[in-house]
Amino acid sequence: MTDIALLSRLIEPEARALGFDLVRVRMQGGKSDPTLQVMAERPDTRQLTIDDCADLSRRISDVLDAMEAEGRDPIDEAYRLEVSSPGIDRPLTRLQDYADWRGHEARIRLAAPVDGRKQLTGDLVGVEGDRITVEMGQHGAMTVAFGDIADAKLVMTDRLLAATAPLSQEGAEEFEEDADVEDAAAEEQH
């Protein structure tokens, strides 16, 4: 089994050297398609450009290739490396994420039920110490320990979309123009 804590310790200095914060490192996919997924972001924008992803991917590959050459490969099997920004409906992996995204809707899956609930969906209210409060509408507010959370991510809402404008609109005109051409062609076929 791949040691994610070790991989995180290897990858984090490479991300920091480029000025990025590491958001998540995990192995995903099955035996036929194992993928080392690395998510990082610029602290000031909470995003990465394609060039940022390429730069980080090269640094990670160099470190892992050097370890493999020394006979210390931290991943036993062939795998694919995927480096990305966390995206709009980003995972919430650090305690600070819950404070940073206060006021936005999140879906939180707990490791074990707390007060009979295994999943919480609602607006993030805040963080006090290591405890996170979620306002769940008619179900009221609930506070859970960060350590009790198995998995969490933001929920795609109009409010979230408005808060996460892309870094660049470069190329958007070409995309819109291509979509208009495809729409016109589809209308002609019907």
C-alpha positions in Angstrom: 0.0 0.0 0.0 1.2 3.5 -0.9 2.3 5.7 2.1 0.4 8.9 1.4 2.0 10.6 4.4 5.4 10.0 3.0 4.4 11.2 -0.4 2.9 14.3 1.1 6.2 15.0 3.0 8.1 14.6 -0.3 5.8 16.7 -2.4 5.0 19.6 0.0 8.5 21.1 -0.2 8.3 21.0 -4.0 5.0 22.8 -4.0 6.3 25.4 -1.4 9.4 26.0 -3.6 7.0 27.2 -6.3 5.0 29.3 -3.9 2.0 26.9 -3.7 0.1 25.3 -0.8 -0.4 21.6 -1.0 -4.2 20.8 -0.8 -4.3 17.0 -1.1 -2.2 14.0 -2.1 -4.0 10.7 -2.7 -3.9 7.5 -4.8 -7.1 6.8 -6.7 -8.2 4.5 -9.4 -8.0 0.8 -9.3 -5.3 -1.7 -10.0 -5.7 -1.1 -13.7 -5.3 2.7 -13.5 -3.6 3.9 -10.3 -3.3 7.6 -10.3 -1.3 9.8 -7.9 -3.5 12.9 -7.6 -1.8 16.1 -6.3 -3.9 19.2 -5.7 -2.2 22.5 -4.9 -3.1 26.2 -5.1 -1.5 29.6 -5.0 -2.4 31.1 -1.5 -3.4 34.4 -3.0 -5.8 33.1 -5.7 -6.7 29.6 -4.5 -6.1 28.4 -8.0 -3.3 27.2 -10.4 -2.7 27.9 -14.0 -1.9 25.1 -16.5 1.7 26.3 -16.5 1.8 26.1 -12.6 0.5 22.5 -12.9 3.2 21.6 -15.4 5.9 23.1 -13.3 4.8 21.2 -10.2 4.4 18.0 -12.1 8.0 18.2 -13.4 9.3 18.8 -9.9 7.4 15.9 -8.4 8.5 13.6 -11.3 12.1 14.6 -10.8 12.0 13.8 -7.0 10.1 10.4 -7.5 12.4 9.4 -10.5 15.5 10.1 -8.4 14.1 8.0 -5.5 13.3 5.2 -8.0 16.9 5.4 -9.4 18.2 5.0 -5.8 16.0 1.9 -5.3 13.7 3.8 -2.9 10.6 4.2 -5.1 7.7 5.2 -2.8 5.1 3.8 -5.2 5.4 0.1 -5.9 3.4 -0.1 -9.1 3.2 1.9 -12.4 1.0 4.9 -12.0 -0.1 8.1 -13.6 0.6 11.5 -12.0 -2.2 14.1 -12.1 -1.5 17.6 -10.8 -4.3 20.1 -10.6 -5.9 23.0 -8.9 -8.6 22.0 -6.3 -11.4 23.3 -8.6 -14.6 25.1 -7.7 -16.2 22.3 -5.7 -12.9 21.8 -3.9 -12.2 19.3 -1.2 -11.8 20.7 2.3 -8.7 19.0 3.6 -7.2 21.5 6.1 -8.8 23.1 9.1 -8.1 26.5 7.6 -10.2 25.6 4.5 -13.3 25.6 6.7 -12.6 29.1 7.9 -11.6 30.4 4.5 -14.9 29.1 2.9 -17.2 30.2 5.7 -20.6 31.1 4.4 -20.4 28.5 1.6 -22.3 25.2 1.4 -20.3 22.1 2.1 -21.0 18.3 2.2 -19.2 16.6 5.1 -19.0 12.9 5.6 -18.1 11.8 9.1 -15.8 8.9 9.9 -18.5 7.7 12.4 -21.9 9.0 13.2 -22.1 12.0 15.5 -25.5 12.5 17.2 -26.9 10.0 14.8 -25.7 11.8 11.6 -23.0 10.4 9.3 -23.3 13.3 6.7 -23.8 17.0 7.2 -24.8 19.3 4.4 -25.1 23.0 5.0 -23.3 26.4 5.2 -20.0 26.6 7.0 -20.4 28.9 10.0 -16.9 28.9 11.4 -14.1 27.3 13.2 -13.2 27.5 16.8 -10.1 25.6 17.8 -10.4 22.2 16.0 -14.2 22.3 15.9 -16.2 23.2 12.8 -19.8 24.5 12.8 -22.2 23.8 10.0 -25.7 25.4 9.7 -28.0 22.8 8.3 -31.2 24.8 7.8 -34.2 23.2 9.4 -31.9 20.7 11.2 -30.1 23.5 13.0 -26.4 24.0 13.6 -24.0 21.2 14.4 -20.5 21.3 15.5 -18.0 18.5 14.9 -14.3 17.9 15.5 -12.0 18.2 12.5 -10.6 14.8 13.4 -14.1 13.3 13.0 -14.3 14.3 9.3 -13.6 11.5 6.8 -14.2 13.6 3.7 -15.6 17.0 2.8 -16.0 19.3 -0.2 -17.7 22.5 -1.2 -21.1 22.2 -3.0 -21.5 23.9 -6.3 -23.8 26.9 -5.9 -24.3 30.2 -7.6 -22.7 31.9 -4.5 -19.6 29.7 -4.9 -19.4 30.3 -8.6 -19.5 34.1 -8.0 -16.7 33.8 -5.4 -14.4 31.7 -7.6 -13.9 33.7 -10.8 -11.2 32.2 -12.9 -7.7 33.7 -13.0 -7.9 34.3 -16.7 -10.5 34.5 -19.4 -7.9 34.0 -22.1 -9.2 31.7 -24.8 -12.8 31.9 -23.6 -13.8 33.8 -26.8 -12.5 31.0 -28.9 -14.4 28.4 -26.8 -17.6 30.5 -27.1 -17.1 30.9 -30.9 -16.5 27.2 -31.3 -19.7 26.4 -29.3 -21.7 28.9 -31.5 -20.5 27.1 -34.6 -21.4 23.7 -33.2 -24.8 24.9 -32.1 -25.5 26.3 -35.6 -24.4 23.0 -37.3 -26.6 21.0 -34.9 -29.6 23.2 -35.8 -29.0 22.7 -39.5 -29.0 18.9 -39.1 -32.4 18.8 -37.4 
